[in-house]
Amino acid sequence: MQRSTAILLLWGCLCLSSRASGQDAASDAENFFESRIRPVFATHCVECHGPTKASGGLRLDSREALFKGGDSGPAVTPGDVATSLLAIAIKHDENEFVQMPPKKALPPHVVADLNAWIGAGAKWPATSTAPILSDKPHWA
């Protein structure tokens, strides 16, 4: 009887632990998005790919817009960096059809963060429903 109780207790702890680690993974993904991805979109992308201007029909200010994509198709294929148009554009390779941002390549660590985010499934936290706004001051 004690052995079955111990096994049941161990099973319960494992269930709680796996549930907690799942929550930690979701929390980590949300923190990564909010600290590393959202600021890049706000600083480098949504001025030209946002609510007031959508160059190439592409908006990067919401999850729905990102996956819908623009004139060239979806900007991101979750989990697939090699075919995601966003990843191709930020490589800033002159042999590709587009280089973004157009004037100056993103720093390598930012490219690595975006590629890691895409590779991990491009998680856009459900709690982040507010659209991304440019952090650049308006001209007026």
Backbone torsions as a table, in degrees:
resi	resn	phi	psi	omega
1	MET	NA	-40.6	180.0
2	GLN	-65.6	-37.1	-179.7
3	ARG	-63.6	-43.8	179.2
4	SER	-66.3	-34.0	176.8
5	THR	-66.3	-42.9	179.5
6	ALA	-63.8	-41.8	179.0
7	ILE	-64.7	-42.2	178.5
8	LEU	-63.3	-41.9	178.6
9	LEU	-64.2	-44.1	178.3
10	LEU	-61.8	-44.3	178.6
11	TRP	-59.9	-43.4	178.8
12	GLY	-61.5	-42.1	178.5
13	CYS	-64.3	-41.1	179.0
14	LEU	-63.6	-40.0	178.2
15	CYS	-63.5	-45.5	178.9
16	LEU	-64.3	-41.0	-179.3
17	SER	-65.7	-41.7	179.1
18	SER	-68.7	-35.2	177.1
19	ARG	-66.1	-42.3	179.4
20	ALA	-65.7	-41.0	179.9
21	SER	-68.0	-32.2	174.8
22	GLY	-63.2	-40.6	177.2
23	GLN	-67.4	-38.1	178.1
24	ASP	-63.9	-40.6	179.3
25	ALA	-63.3	-42.6	177.7
26	ALA	-64.3	-41.2	179.1
27	SER	-65.5	-41.2	177.6
28	ASP	-62.3	-42.9	179.1
29	ALA	-63.3	-41.2	178.7
30	GLU	-65.8	-44.0	178.8
31	ASN	-62.7	-41.3	178.7
32	PHE	-62.0	-46.0	179.2
33	PHE	-60.8	-50.4	-175.0
34	GLU	-68.1	-33.8	-176.4
35	SER	-92.0	-26.8	-173.6
36	ARG	-118.3	-29.7	-174.3
37	ILE	-98.2	-52.4	179.7
38	ARG	-53.3	-45.6	179.8
39	PRO	-61.9	-33.2	178.2
40	VAL	-67.2	-47.0	177.6
41	PHE	-59.6	-42.9	-178.5
42	ALA	-66.3	-39.7	-175.9
43	THR	-81.9	-39.2	-169.6
44	HIS	-113.9	-13.5	-168.2
45	CYS	-119.9	-49.8	-166.5
46	VAL	-72.8	-10.6	174.7
47	GLU	-62.9	-37.5	178.5
48	CYS	-104.4	-17.1	-177.5
49	HIS	-129.3	56.9	-176.9
50	GLY	-138.6	-158.7	-173.3
51	PRO	-69.4	-27.0	-177.8
52	THR	-95.3	-21.8	179.2
53	LYS	-147.2	131.7	179.7
54	ALA	-127.7	76.0	-180.0
55	SER	-55.7	134.1	-179.0
56	GLY	63.5	19.5	-178.8
57	GLY	72.3	8.4	-175.0
58	LEU	-101.6	131.0	172.1
59	ARG	-120.1	140.0	179.2
60	LEU	-122.6	28.2	-176.5
61	ASP	-100.7	-0.4	176.8
62	SER	-153.0	160.0	179.5
63	ARG	-60.4	-46.0	-178.1
64	GLU	-59.9	-44.3	-179.1
65	ALA	-66.3	-39.9	179.9
66	LEU	-59.4	-47.7	-178.0
67	PHE	-77.3	-25.3	174.5
68	LYS	-69.9	-42.6	178.4
69	GLY	82.0	-163.9	-177.5
70	GLY	-126.3	-148.3	-176.8
71	ASP	-59.8	-27.6	-177.5
72	SER	-94.7	-1.9	179.8
73	GLY	114.3	-172.8	-179.4
74	PRO	-58.8	137.9	-179.1
75	ALA	-72.0	-28.8	-175.5
76	VAL	-135.6	137.1	168.1
77	THR	-109.2	102.2	-175.1
78	PRO	-52.6	129.1	179.0
79	GLY	86.1	-5.5	-176.1
80	ASP	-127.0	90.5	-178.5
81	VAL	-67.3	-39.0	-174.3
82	ALA	-60.5	-34.1	-177.6
83	THR	-106.6	-2.0	179.2
84	SER	-73.8	123.0	-177.8
85	LEU	-60.0	-34.6	177.9
86	LEU	-62.2	-45.2	179.8
87	ALA	-64.4	-38.7	178.4
88	ILE	-65.3	-43.6	-177.9
89	ALA	-65.5	-40.0	-175.8
90	ILE	-79.4	-7.9	173.6
91	LYS	-65.0	-25.2	-179.4
92	HIS	58.8	38.5	179.2
93	ASP	-86.3	122.8	-177.8
94	GLU	-65.2	-14.4	177.8
95	ASN	-85.2	-7.0	178.3
96	GLU	-90.7	163.4	-175.8
97	PHE	-72.2	-16.3	-179.2
98	VAL	-152.6	147.0	174.6
99	GLN	-129.9	124.3	-178.9
100	MET	-128.6	145.9	-14.4
101	PRO	-61.6	152.4	-169.4
102	PRO	-67.2	-31.5	-174.1
103	LYS	-85.5	-35.9	-174.7
104	LYS	-151.7	132.9	179.8
105	ALA	-63.6	150.0	174.5
106	LEU	-68.4	151.9	175.5
107	PRO	-59.9	148.1	-177.8
108	PRO	-53.7	-37.6	-179.5
109	HIS	-67.9	-30.7	177.4
110	VAL	-71.6	-42.3	176.2
111	VAL	-60.2	-43.6	179.4
112	ALA	-62.2	-41.6	178.0
113	ASP	-62.4	-46.1	-179.8
114	LEU	-64.2	-41.4	177.8
115	ASN	-65.1	-40.2	177.4
116	ALA	-63.2	-40.5	179.9
117	TRP	-64.0	-46.0	178.3
118	ILE	-63.1	-46.3	-178.9
119	GLY	-60.6	-31.5	180.0
120	ALA	-85.4	6.1	176.2
121	GLY	107.2	7.4	177.9
122	ALA	49.8	50.6	-179.4
123	LYS	-66.2	124.9	175.6
124	TRP	-116.3	106.5	-172.0
125	PRO	-54.2	137.1	178.2
126	ALA	-60.9	-27.2	179.9
127	THR	-75.7	-12.1	-179.8
128	SER	-97.4	66.7	-177.8
129	THR	-85.6	-17.7	179.6
130	ALA	-68.1	136.7	178.7
131	PRO	-66.2	154.4	176.8
132	ILE	-80.6	130.1	178.6
133	LEU	-111.8	150.7	177.8
134	SER	-63.0	141.8	177.6
135	ASP	-94.4	6.8	177.6
136	LYS	-86.4	140.4	-178.9
137	PRO	-65.4	145.1	176.5
138	HIS	-70.9	148.8	-175.8
139	TRP	-63.5	-24.7	-175.5
140	ALA	-86.2	NA	NA
